Amino acid sequence: MYKNKGLTELEVQEKIKNGQVNTLPKPEIKTNLQIVVSQVFTLFNLYNLVIAAALVYVQAWTSLFFVLIMVTNMFMFTFQEIRSRNLISKLNIIISPKTKVIRDGIIIEIDNESIVLGDIVRYEAGDQISADAKILSGDVEVNESLLTGEVEPVDKTVDETVLSGSFIVSGACFAEIINVGLDNYAIKITSAVKTDRVVSSELLTTFQKVTRMTSYFIIPLGFLLLYQGLSVRNDSLENVITNSATALMGMLPKGLILLTTLSLIGAVIKLGSKKTLVQDLYAIETLSQASVLCLDKTGTLTLGVMKVIDVEVQDPRFHDYIKAYSQYTSDNNATAHALQEYVNDTSATHLEPLDEVSFSSSRKWAGINFKNDSAIIIGAPEVLSPETKLPIHIETQRQEGARIIMAAESLEHVDKNSTFTHLIPLAYIAIEDPIRDDAYDAIRFFRENDVTAKVISGDNVETVAAIAKKAGIENYECVVDASKLKTDDELEHAILNSNVIGRANPTQKLKFVRILQMHKEVVAMTGDGINDVLALKNADCSIAMGEGSDAALHISQIVVMDGLLSTLVDVVKEGRMVINNITRSASMYYLHTILSIAISMIAIWMNVPFPFIPFQITITNMFIDGWPSFMLLWQPSYDRPKETILNHVLRHSFPNAFSIIVLWLVLNLFSAQLRLSVEDVSTMMFYLNAGVSLHMIYRIYKPLNLYRTLVLIIDLIGFPIATFIFWKWLDLSFLAPYQIKLTIILMVLSIPLTLLTHKFMVAFIEKRS
């Protein structure tokens, strides 16, 4: 029994009174009400609400369809934010709920949150360290892989510190708690990530920019349109409100936001069938734009489980000894598990154990003494028998990254201080964490598709380099030992010039991510341990691979549940297809934003009504926005997005919008000379708007394939058919032959005007870049 009697009950109560207890304050996170309020009470929704109220007032019920779009957007964004908030709040590293402590001389088991500073705790093999502690007696092997990424157990002895979140692999100790609550190492890491992640999304940023831009126009333009219609032209209230609402609704790209949300949710559902959990909608977009993919070794490139891959038997008694060892060892490390899986035999053995020497990374061997005056020793060949020359194929396995262990018989009783001179070799065993079958093909996909794969691991450098070579990582031979990097300049040079880094600690991983981001890289990061969470939180896109720590799973935006890199490839492909197609679709929707603002301003200047009515816009949108953008969503497009949405809009929407505006100006300025009434101008503009817009769809769809050609043909045929069917509701007049010819001439002239404007915009974009 350990002599230290631990704290008394009085001392424990005093510690609790002083706040020196292992409890955590609740994280400051948004409530459901706060999230709902933030999503509902936005400037975008306010504009739509005012427009809807005005239309209800004049009973223009057929123009209220956009309200459904607005409500759907609010619901989806609210649901997504609440879901993300819940995942963050569950983040936890310490999963073992109880710990053994000595109080008043008695060992009792208490909840982790009841531990106080100075408590004497008992840690044994299999226990998780619940709070940072200094060892007072005993020796233990500690697995700190979740904290550091290093898979090798670490020896800890008297006066050394064991860190919260790590596990005892072998041995036992008494230790004094030196940190509680927020001061614990593991908690410091999770506290740093229990904050709202800043969403990195070009789509969302573009929507916000457009909303801010339109906010400068929508109120003054709306007021002036109403004033002119009612006070200057003396139009009816219903017509003025309907026309003004049509102009203002066109400035807000509601349909694009809904299309984007539905597309992303569709991708989430599709990826869910491929065992991928998307915890942040916009992470799909970010991953599609990633230029650097930072990969962990263990559990990402490899299976994360040590396995025996080769055995060179030297003595037939090996099978009896290794069977006995696998049954009787108390070690809980990767080597012991690999040997137990290899033997996979629970039948009785004639060898009876006497005592055991647990594995120690400092000794690099473990052993079991048997009652027949023999012992089996499992350890590193260079330690057990330095003169031993490994068999050729075992040596080859070692050079390729496998760990080689030797099984030997000792005819002398062994203890932890034993030295060996007369061991009898039984077998040489090669074990490794096997590379995933899909790793090489996945890395090749990323390499061929403009994504640089970098392996950043806490494991030893030689092992990381060997795995990187098998996985096909470029320049794998230029491996860097992060433990030797002391300055930020050295870190920067390493991450920018090497694709393979070993011995990286959590802080270095975080710095590597930030350095890449400083150099304008879009960084996607994979990980599964506590040592990864800081980097995962700060990466542009965080990905948890397979079964990892709760911390990594909860903080990651994307969880690849089967842990396969091929599944991650599917995620990237799906994201690229969605984002590329939404980028093209955006130009279709933003055409009306540009038109509505420009034509509204010109209409006020010329004192003429807005040329379109809601139902005309509805029909046009069906064939300009809805149908072609929806059909684009099914087109495979796996190239990395190379153009921002705004640049795509400038190249496609703006030239066609400019042509439509010029045509409308010409018709209004020369309506008297051309003998055109207001109704004639409105009808001609309906056809010209549709024709020039369809020309934009053609430009966006290039290069044409059979699928896109069929969509365009259906569009060209569908529009006149729809016009004929809904003629009464479109409020159009019949055009004379002269007016039809004029409409065709203007439509033809719009093509060179559009192409000329397009060239100007391309030059403008290139100059700005």
C-alpha atoms as one frame of an Amber mdcrd trajectory, in Angstrom:
protein
   0.000   0.000   0.000   1.332   3.448  -0.885   2.334   5.357   2.253   0.937
   8.748   1.242  -2.568   9.013   2.722  -3.628  11.694   0.260  -5.816  14.666
   1.088  -8.235  14.743   3.977 -11.895  15.541   3.459 -11.334  18.934   5.073
  -8.510  19.717   2.654 -10.681  18.620  -0.296 -13.499  20.956   0.761 -11.022
  23.825   1.124  -9.719  23.164  -2.403 -13.247  23.112  -3.783 -14.019  26.371
  -1.979 -10.970  27.945  -3.624 -12.032  26.744  -7.055  -9.122  24.286  -7.347
 -11.316  21.534  -8.724 -11.280  19.714 -12.063 -14.467  21.267 -13.449 -14.891
  23.368 -16.550 -17.026  26.474 -17.075 -19.711  26.076 -19.674 -18.567  27.417
 -23.047 -20.123  30.645 -24.278 -22.183  29.522 -27.240 -25.256  30.896 -28.967
 -28.674  29.781 -27.778 -31.271  28.511 -30.246 -33.125  31.821 -29.928 -29.982
  33.841 -30.682 -29.316  31.736 -33.778 -32.899  32.080 -35.019 -32.804  35.851
 -34.430 -29.472  36.192 -36.294 -30.835  34.294 -39.314 -34.301  35.880 -39.419
 -33.534  39.535 -38.680 -31.208  40.309 -41.562 -31.143  43.195 -43.989 -31.805
  40.788 -46.872 -34.951  39.435 -45.183 -36.122  42.926 -44.230 -36.097  44.078
 -47.854 -38.029  41.000 -48.925 -40.531  41.431 -46.094 -41.266  45.052 -47.030
 -41.762  44.087 -50.685 -44.049  41.205 -49.677 -46.123  43.463 -47.397 -46.634
  45.972 -50.218 -47.764  43.221 -52.609 -50.163  41.828 -50.019 -51.584  45.326
 -49.538 -52.527  45.554 -53.223 -53.519  41.852 -53.264 -50.949  40.895 -55.918
 -51.018  37.275 -54.736 -49.390  35.768 -57.841 -46.237  37.812 -57.189 -45.600
  36.373 -53.703 -43.852  33.136 -54.656 -40.501  34.591 -53.553 -41.694  34.482
 -49.901 -41.477  30.680 -49.996 -37.864  30.962 -51.171 -37.073  33.417 -48.375
 -38.572  31.171 -45.660 -36.782  28.103 -47.036 -33.447  29.932 -46.926 -34.003
  31.025 -43.311 -34.947  27.518 -42.201 -31.961  25.838 -43.851 -29.360  28.289
 -42.548 -30.851  28.196 -39.028 -30.854  24.400 -38.976 -27.239  24.245 -40.163
 -25.969  26.737 -37.564 -27.764  24.993 -34.678 -26.339  21.666 -35.820 -22.789
  23.034 -35.960 -23.222  24.685 -32.529 -24.323  21.377 -30.993 -21.297  19.553
 -32.391 -18.877  22.127 -30.964 -20.510  22.043 -27.526 -20.040  18.250 -27.320
 -16.301  18.471 -27.904 -14.519  16.445 -25.235 -11.148  14.771 -24.888 -11.371
  13.061 -21.513 -13.607  10.041 -22.110 -12.867   7.997 -18.981 -15.423   9.329
 -16.468 -13.802   8.177 -13.188 -10.387   8.105 -11.515  -8.979   6.316  -8.435
  -7.696   8.696  -5.730  -6.329   8.349  -2.203  -8.252  10.306   0.400  -7.832
   9.829   4.111  -5.593   6.854   3.338  -8.248   4.976   1.352  -8.328   4.394
  -2.428 -11.717   5.445  -3.764 -13.083   5.996  -7.265 -14.523   9.439  -7.992
 -15.820  11.405 -10.963 -13.122  13.262 -12.880 -14.816  16.569 -12.123 -14.447
  15.865  -8.381 -10.648  15.726  -8.557  -8.952  18.634  -6.774  -5.485  20.129
  -7.006  -3.007  18.051  -4.980  -5.046  14.829  -5.060  -2.998  11.615  -5.097
  -4.279   9.432  -7.931  -3.655   5.824  -8.958  -3.128   5.175 -12.676  -2.916
   1.640 -14.096  -2.633   0.035 -17.541  -5.673   0.984 -19.650  -6.493   4.139
 -17.631  -6.820   7.520 -19.291  -5.068  10.407 -17.567  -7.896  12.606 -16.293
  -5.745  15.552 -15.174  -2.088  16.526 -15.517  -0.083  14.849 -12.764   3.496
  14.349 -11.513   4.523  10.766 -10.791   5.412  10.129  -7.143   6.153   6.414
  -7.410   6.111   3.706 -10.050   6.973   3.486 -13.750   4.484   3.590 -16.603
   4.387   3.506 -20.374   2.162   6.275 -21.717   0.531   6.465 -25.132   0.458
  10.179 -26.019  -0.479   9.672 -29.674  -3.710  11.639 -29.377  -1.726  14.543
 -27.945   1.483  14.467 -29.956   0.843  12.143 -32.903   3.777   9.975 -31.826
   2.599   6.347 -31.855   5.522   5.012 -29.798   4.720   4.745 -26.060   6.765
   6.990 -23.783   8.413   5.904 -20.520   7.406   7.958 -17.502   8.983   7.590
 -14.086   9.235   9.466 -10.751   9.073  13.295 -11.004   7.949  13.181 -14.641
   4.594  14.522 -15.823   1.746  12.554 -17.369  -0.617  14.671 -19.467  -4.394
  14.620 -19.480  -5.864  12.847 -22.501  -3.069  10.263 -22.759  -3.396   6.574
 -21.808  -1.396   4.241 -19.573  -0.185   1.355 -21.765   1.669  -0.639 -19.127
   2.764  -0.364 -15.508   1.151   1.528 -12.652   1.933   4.629 -10.625   0.794
   7.022  -7.943   0.837  10.646  -9.024  -0.021  14.076  -7.654  -2.471  16.249
  -9.587  -0.665  19.443 -10.652  -3.283  20.983 -12.976  -7.068  20.979 -12.879
  -9.837  22.343 -15.087  -8.751  24.887 -17.680  -5.075  24.493 -16.732  -4.927
  20.906 -18.041  -2.936  20.393 -21.219  -5.764  18.679 -23.110  -8.337  21.230
 -21.990  -6.140  24.109 -23.138  -6.223  22.600 -26.618  -9.995  22.098 -26.722
 -10.667  25.499 -25.130  -8.803  27.035 -28.037 -11.188  25.422 -30.495 -14.493
  25.740 -28.610 -15.303  28.921 -30.444 -17.347  29.647 -33.521 -15.419  28.958
 -36.704 -15.295  31.829 -39.170 -16.970  30.504 -42.304 -14.576  30.691 -45.257
 -16.855  30.767 -48.273 -16.615  32.728 -51.476 -20.272  31.932 -52.170 -21.406
  33.362 -48.840 -19.028  36.318 -49.119 -20.330  37.117 -52.601 -23.962  36.933
 -51.451 -23.164  39.319 -48.590 -21.340  41.736 -50.901 -24.241  41.791 -53.362
 -26.726  42.342 -50.524 -24.651  45.232 -49.173 -24.314  46.710 -52.644 -28.032
  46.502 -53.402 -28.828  48.014 -50.004 -27.336  51.291 -51.257 -29.800  51.297
 -54.168 -32.938  49.500 -53.065 -34.335  52.093 -50.644 -33.763  55.284 -52.684
 -34.730  53.580 -55.958 -37.857  52.085 -54.393 -38.879  55.467 -53.006 -38.279
  57.260 -56.323 -40.137  54.600 -58.347 -43.154  54.931 -56.060 -43.016  58.731
 -56.076 -42.771  59.038 -59.853 -45.475  56.471 -60.510 -47.986  57.984 -58.090
 -47.197  61.710 -58.155 -45.628  62.364 -61.550 -47.283  59.852 -63.876 -50.438
  59.380 -61.752 -50.476  55.595 -62.305 -52.759  53.386 -60.199 -51.467  52.244
 -56.784 -51.646  48.568 -57.798 -49.594  49.099 -60.976 -47.010  51.269 -59.255
 -46.474  48.841 -56.363 -46.396  45.831 -58.681 -43.886  47.416 -61.080 -41.736
  48.795 -58.256 -41.774  45.422 -56.481 -40.719  43.733 -59.731 -37.726  46.046
 -60.009 -36.702  45.659 -56.366 -37.132  41.870 -56.313 -34.825  41.575 -59.305
 -32.072  43.228 -57.282 -32.094  40.433 -54.677 -30.801  37.061 -55.972 -33.106
  34.930 -53.823 -33.269  32.108 -56.342 -29.480  31.791 -56.444 -29.231  31.513
 -52.669 -31.904  28.809 -52.668 -30.262  27.005 -55.580 -26.919  27.110 -53.758
 -28.380  25.843 -50.500 -30.313  23.051 -52.209 -27.252  22.082 -54.256 -25.053
  21.885 -51.175 -27.672  19.930 -49.236 -28.062  17.588 -52.218 -24.296  17.057
 -52.149 -24.452  16.383 -48.400 -27.138  13.723 -48.925 -25.199  12.144 -51.787
 -21.977  12.093 -49.778 -23.864  10.656 -46.811 -24.541   7.557 -48.884 -20.756
   7.303 -49.298 -20.173   7.333 -45.534 -19.233  10.988 -45.337 -20.731  13.346
 -42.762 -20.695  17.003 -43.801 -21.015  19.140 -40.676 -20.663  22.496 -42.444
 -22.420  23.098 -45.777 -19.849  25.557 -47.069 -16.955  23.193 -46.282 -17.809
  21.420 -49.549 -17.033  24.631 -51.407 -13.800  25.251 -49.499 -12.538  21.713
 -50.069 -13.231  22.026 -53.790 -10.910  25.061 -53.880  -8.143  23.579 -51.707
  -4.654  23.988 -53.135  -2.842  22.134 -50.330  -4.009  18.989 -48.533  -2.193
  18.352 -45.243  -2.385  14.679 -44.374  -1.702  12.879 -41.141   0.106   9.549
 -41.484  -1.504   7.309 -38.896  -5.115   6.528 -39.716  -5.099   8.574 -42.934
  -2.416   7.190 -45.212  -2.247   4.081 -43.051  -4.886   1.923 -41.399  -3.867
   3.100 -37.925  -3.465  -0.491 -36.673  -0.141  -2.342 -36.416  -0.127  -5.710
 -38.174   2.359  -8.529 -38.571   3.359  -8.588 -42.227   6.208 -11.113 -42.199
   7.738 -13.718 -39.875  11.083 -15.473 -40.310  10.917 -18.474 -37.964  14.301
 -19.580 -36.580  13.070 -22.218 -34.114   9.854 -24.299 -34.322   9.224 -23.663
 -30.596   8.460 -20.068 -31.580   4.772 -20.883 -32.064   4.357 -22.195 -28.498
   6.227 -19.271 -26.966   4.466 -16.560 -28.981   1.095 -18.152 -28.194   1.884
 -18.051 -24.475   3.152 -14.483 -24.724   0.027 -13.253 -26.527  -2.201 -14.829
 -23.882  -0.362 -13.725 -20.762   1.095 -10.306 -21.554  -0.555  -7.349 -19.814
   0.942  -4.847 -22.255  -1.631  -2.746 -24.041   0.562  -1.352 -26.808   0.429
  -1.653 -30.601   3.050  -4.422 -30.752   1.170  -6.596 -28.238  -2.088  -6.135
 -30.147  -0.399  -6.993 -33.453   1.072 -10.210 -32.007  -2.241 -11.196 -30.423
  -4.020 -10.723 -33.738  -1.304 -12.704 -35.514  -1.550 -15.656 -33.091  -5.353
 -15.544 -32.760  -5.342 -18.772 -30.707  -7.016 -18.940 -27.296  -6.477 -22.663
 -26.713  -4.517 -23.687 -23.603  -0.717 -23.634 -23.667   1.609 -25.881 -21.645
   3.774 -22.879 -20.681   2.715 -21.386 -17.347   3.673 -17.768 -16.550   5.671
 -16.917 -13.457   6.051 -13.154 -13.729   6.319 -10.445 -16.367   8.551  -7.573
 -17.383   6.341  -5.015 -19.141   7.542  -3.321 -22.314   9.525  -0.121 -21.925
  10.467   2.174 -24.793  13.749   2.926 -23.001  14.602  -0.783 -22.698  12.915
  -1.621 -26.006  11.932  -5.108 -24.882   9.346  -7.038 -22.846   9.439 -10.518
 -21.384   7.555 -13.247 -19.545   9.205 -15.779 -17.225   7.697 -19.261 -17.243
   7.675 -21.938 -14.559   9.826 -24.254 -16.690  12.856 -21.977 -16.048  12.666
 -20.307 -19.442  11.488 -16.938 -20.660  10.383 -15.347 -23.908  11.828 -11.974
 -24.790  10.199  -9.676 -27.353  12.193  -6.648 -28.420  14.366  -4.755 -30.869
  17.064  -7.001 -32.443  19.732  -4.311 -32.143  19.129  -4.245 -28.357  18.689
  -7.955 -27.666  21.461  -9.151 -29.974  23.466  -6.296 -31.519  25.576  -8.637
 -33.639  22.556 -10.248 -35.270  22.334  -9.979 -39.039  18.736  -9.855 -40.176
  17.518 -12.187 -42.942  17.580 -10.435 -46.326  13.835 -10.116 -46.823  13.345
  -8.946 -43.202  16.040  -6.307 -43.734  14.190  -5.228 -46.882  10.991  -4.847
 -44.847  12.869  -2.671 -42.344  14.193  -0.412 -45.103  10.655   0.015 -46.396
   9.445   1.296 -43.049   8.451  -1.846 -41.138   9.350  -2.230 -37.472  11.402
  -5.367 -36.821  11.144  -7.217 -33.503  12.948 -10.303 -32.356  11.411 -13.163
 -30.367  14.005 -15.045 -28.333  14.219 -17.623 -25.556  16.195 -17.014 -22.386
  17.160 -19.877 -20.090  17.755 -17.398 -17.280  15.183 -15.546 -15.206  14.810
 -12.006 -16.507  13.948  -8.725 -14.833  13.912  -5.095 -15.988  17.660  -4.774
 -15.296  18.675  -7.890 -17.214  21.370  -7.879 -19.876  21.405 -10.622 -22.455
  24.347 -12.718 -23.613  22.882 -16.152 -24.336  19.538 -15.666 -26.101  18.227
 -18.284 -28.491  16.561 -16.605 -31.534  13.044 -17.937 -32.147  11.874 -15.641
 -34.965  12.202 -12.235 -36.581   8.866 -10.459 -36.976   8.107  -7.508 -39.247
   5.154  -5.366 -38.197   3.858  -2.165 -39.691   0.891   0.110 -39.894  -0.172
  -0.904 -43.433  -0.775   1.776 -46.021  -4.354   1.983 -47.196  -5.056   0.236
 -50.492  -6.556   3.392 -51.970  -3.849   5.794 -50.794  -1.649   5.759 -53.909
  -4.497   6.329 -56.384  -5.975   9.059 -54.178  -2.668  10.922 -53.902  -2.262
  10.637 -57.675  -5.709  12.201 -58.168  -4.791  15.168 -55.984  -1.428  15.568
 -57.711  -3.056  15.550 -61.160  -5.790  17.960 -60.073  -3.784  20.910 -58.722
  -3.685  19.876 -55.059  -0.334  19.502 -53.311  -0.405  16.702 -50.735   1.797
  17.228 -47.668   2.279  14.658 -44.898   2.661  16.272 -41.459   2.971  13.701
 -38.690   4.133  13.448 -35.107   5.668  10.048 -35.858   9.358   9.410 -36.417
  10.900  10.756 -39.594  12.029   7.458 -41.143   8.606   5.870 -40.806   6.826
   8.914 -42.215   9.194   9.041 -45.206   8.706   5.316 -45.939   4.923   5.650
 -45.887   5.052   8.823 -48.015   7.111   6.958 -50.606   4.558   4.124 -50.798
   1.712   6.638 -51.054   3.305   8.439 -53.989   3.947  11.765 -52.241   6.112
  13.988 -54.424   9.670  14.644 -53.198   9.182  12.219 -50.303  12.969  11.983
 -49.918  13.159  15.636 -48.798  11.800  14.757 -45.362  12.127  17.240 -42.476
  12.495  16.507 -38.762  10.253  19.146 -37.142  11.842  18.565 -33.715  14.954
  20.289 -35.075  13.072  23.375 -36.286  13.525  26.174 -33.765  12.542  29.418
 -35.493   9.532  30.580 -37.489  11.775  31.072 -40.511  12.849  27.426 -40.330
   9.202  26.354 -40.067   8.311  28.491 -43.085  11.147  27.092 -45.194  10.226
  23.536 -44.202   6.523  23.678 -45.057   7.048  25.591 -48.302   9.849  23.364
 -49.589   9.022  19.917 -48.250   6.003  17.652 -48.588   6.973  15.251 -45.777
   7.456  16.380 -42.164   7.881  14.130 -39.117   8.059  14.734 -35.366   5.676
  17.719 -35.651   3.992  18.852 -32.430   0.501  20.437 -32.247   1.812  24.011
 -32.171   3.999  23.397 -35.207   1.084  21.874 -37.120  -0.932  25.006 -36.416
   1.944  27.242 -37.559   2.364  25.208 -40.746  -1.302  25.795 -41.613  -1.053
  29.522 -40.952   2.161  29.864 -42.967   0.520  28.191 -45.971  -2.481  30.494
 -45.629  -0.175  33.530 -45.470   1.160  32.410 -48.856  -2.400  32.461 -50.297
  -2.875  28.698 -50.186  -6.317  27.233 -49.448  -5.502  24.584 -46.842  -7.461
  21.408 -46.191  -6.283  19.432 -43.156  -6.950  15.840 -42.128  -6.468  14.456
 -38.640  -7.844  12.168 -35.964  -6.057  13.042 -32.722  -6.006  15.757 -30.102
  -2.667  16.868 -31.537  -4.516  17.764 -34.739  -7.398  19.857 -33.394  -5.625
  23.240 -33.307  -4.563  22.862 -36.926  -7.985  21.455 -37.881  -9.744  24.445
 -36.330  -7.601  26.958 -38.217  -7.465  25.175 -41.578  -9.754  26.439 -44.321
 -11.337  22.984 -44.401 -10.968  20.399 -41.617 -11.444  16.690 -42.263 -11.583
  13.882 -39.701 -10.648  10.515 -41.127 -12.371   7.448 -39.698 -12.433   6.733
 -35.990 -10.538   9.433 -34.137 -10.741  11.343 -30.897 -14.022  13.027 -30.024
 -12.213  16.359 -30.278 -11.111  15.793 -33.872 -14.506  14.433 -34.917 -16.489
  17.311 -33.437 -14.242  20.126 -34.647 -13.993  18.851 -38.222 -16.282  20.189
 -40.918 -16.184  16.928 -42.851 -15.963  13.433 -41.334 -14.961  10.616 -43.686
 -16.450   7.817 -41.604 -14.841   4.913 -43.463 -11.448   6.650 -43.309 -10.771
   6.004 -46.993  -8.840   8.520 -49.052 -10.836   7.369 -52.077 -13.941   8.628
 -50.270 -12.209  11.961 -49.741 -11.578  12.045 -53.492 -15.337  11.586 -54.006
 -15.973  14.518 -51.653 -13.590  16.735 -53.622 -15.164  15.713 -56.937 -18.682
  16.338 -55.664 -17.672  19.700 -54.225 -15.955  20.809 -57.408 -18.931  19.810
 -59.518 -21.351  21.716 -57.280 -19.190  24.844 -57.000 -18.272  24.995 -60.697
 -21.917  24.680 -61.674 -23.111  27.197 -59.069 -20.476  29.661 -60.330 -21.924
  29.343 -63.835 -25.461  29.603 -62.496 -24.587  32.738 -60.534 -24.052  34.676
 -63.756 -27.562  33.753 -64.874 -29.088  35.125 -61.673 -26.883  38.182 -61.295
 -27.857  39.265 -64.809 -31.204  40.331 -63.366 -29.570  42.063 -60.396 -27.505
  44.229 -62.749 -30.467  44.831 -65.062 -32.895  45.711 -62.290 -30.594  48.298
 -60.725 -29.521  49.892 -64.014 -32.957  49.939 -65.661 -34.589  51.276 -62.473
 -32.146  54.187 -62.420 -32.677  54.895 -66.113 -36.460  54.582 -65.752 -36.414
  57.219 -63.007 -34.171  59.483 -65.111 -36.458  59.132 -68.150 -39.678  59.166
 -66.091 -40.948  55.911 -67.603 -42.313  52.847 -65.820 -40.158  49.790 -65.196
 -40.586  47.819 -68.454 -41.489  44.426 -66.998 -44.290  43.044 -64.887 -43.842
  40.208 -62.343 -45.286  37.460 -64.536 -43.032  38.408 -67.447 -40.048  38.153
 -65.099 -41.329  34.783 -63.828 -41.556  33.313 -67.330 -38.182  34.744 -68.360
 -36.537  33.487 -65.174 -37.839  29.994 -65.827 -35.821  29.782 -69.026 -32.868
  32.017 -68.098 -32.268  31.132 -64.438 -34.261  28.085 -63.439 -34.083  25.502
 -66.209 -30.491  25.996 -67.471 -28.998  26.450 -63.991 -30.840  23.412 -62.649
 -29.680  21.258 -65.547 -26.088  22.391 -65.024 -26.127  20.764 -61.590 -26.020
  17.316 -63.219 -22.969  18.028 -65.339 -19.674  16.463 -64.116 -17.022  19.157
 -63.681 -14.054  18.088 -61.561 -11.525  20.820 -62.347 -10.409  22.960 -59.437
 -12.375  26.257 -59.537 -10.071  28.839 -61.092 -12.344  31.878 -61.244 -14.266
  33.774 -58.600 -18.002  34.219 -58.938 -17.678  37.978 -59.351 -15.165  37.588
 -62.194 -17.455  35.063 -63.888 -20.326  37.546 -63.564 -18.200  40.327 -65.052
 -17.253  38.123 -68.024 -20.756  36.816 -68.739 -23.578  38.700 -67.006 -22.308
  42.231 -67.418 -21.807  42.178 -71.238 -25.318  40.828 -71.872 -26.866  43.124
 -69.267 -25.117  46.075 -70.894 -26.521  45.090 -74.310 -30.070  44.816 -72.935
 -29.749  48.235 -71.276 -28.469  49.819 -74.511 -31.376  48.289 -76.492 -33.880
  49.577 -73.950 -32.349  53.061 -74.091 -32.492  53.069 -77.895 -36.156  52.049
 -77.943 -37.113  54.676 -75.366 -35.034  57.534 -76.763 -36.153  56.959 -80.354
 -39.644  55.617 -79.727 -41.247  58.615 -81.465 -39.057  58.320 -84.559 -39.637
  54.556 -84.654 -43.403  55.036 -84.148 -43.447  52.854 -81.019 -45.966  53.117
 -78.184 -45.173  52.322 -74.526 -46.881  48.919 -75.000 -44.790  48.228 -78.112
 -41.555  49.049 -76.300 -42.548  46.832 -73.368 -43.405  43.888 -75.660 -40.243
  44.254 -77.751 -38.158  44.447 -74.569 -39.733  41.204 -73.346 -38.447  39.391
 -76.456 -35.121  41.233 -76.573 -34.455  40.505 -72.906 -35.171  36.820 -73.483
 -33.093  36.616 -76.685 -30.014  38.393 -75.314 -30.249  36.392 -72.081 -30.413
  33.121 -74.022 -27.279  34.227 -75.840 -25.626  34.539 -72.420 -26.714  30.977
 -71.566 -25.091  29.823 -74.796 -21.820  31.550 -73.866 -21.859  30.067 -70.360
 -22.629  26.585 -71.719 -19.645  26.584 -74.098 -17.986  24.292 -74.986 -21.150
  22.511 -76.006 -21.631  18.779 -75.701 -24.690  16.689 -76.509 -26.231  17.200
 -73.056 -25.821  20.989 -73.066 -27.004  21.254 -76.655 -30.226  19.418 -75.772
 -30.787  21.747 -72.788 -30.368  24.792 -75.048 -32.726  23.365 -77.677 -35.392
  22.730 -75.033 -34.833  26.276 -73.749 -35.213  27.801 -77.237 -38.355  25.805
 -77.987 -39.852  26.084 -74.498 -39.779  29.860 -74.237 -42.054  30.640 -77.244
 -44.381  27.773 -76.275 -44.685  29.158 -72.733 -45.255  32.644 -74.142 -48.103
  31.331 -76.288 -49.698  29.373 -73.434 -49.574  32.252 -70.913 -50.198  35.083
 -73.396 -53.142  36.572 -71.468 -51.161  36.872 -68.224 -48.062  38.377 -69.881
 -49.838  41.609 -70.847 -48.121  41.754 -74.242 -49.309  43.443 -77.424 -49.203
  42.006 -80.961 -46.274  43.373 -82.948 -46.601  44.575 -86.532 -44.278  43.015
 -89.178 -42.168  46.163 -89.121 -41.755  45.903 -85.346 -40.878  42.193 -85.555
 -38.121  42.986 -88.106 -36.840  45.777 -85.866 -36.755  43.405 -82.882 -34.759
  40.826 -84.871 -32.307  43.488 -86.147 -31.709  44.800 -82.633 -31.230  41.266
 -81.329 -28.623  40.551 -84.022 -26.828  43.830 -83.317 -26.665  42.948 -79.634
 -24.303  40.038 -80.381 -21.244  42.077 -81.505 -21.996  44.616 -78.779 -21.998
  41.822 -76.199 -18.775  40.272 -77.542 -17.030  43.654 -77.609 -18.061  44.347
 -74.016 -16.928  40.844 -73.084 -13.412  41.548 -74.436 -13.283  44.789 -72.498
 -14.294  43.019 -69.270 -11.696  40.265 -69.803  -9.001  42.908 -70.176 -10.291
  44.677 -67.075 -10.208  41.459 -65.028  -6.698  40.576 -66.176  -5.457  44.061
 -65.348  -7.060  43.940 -61.919  -5.518  40.537 -61.229
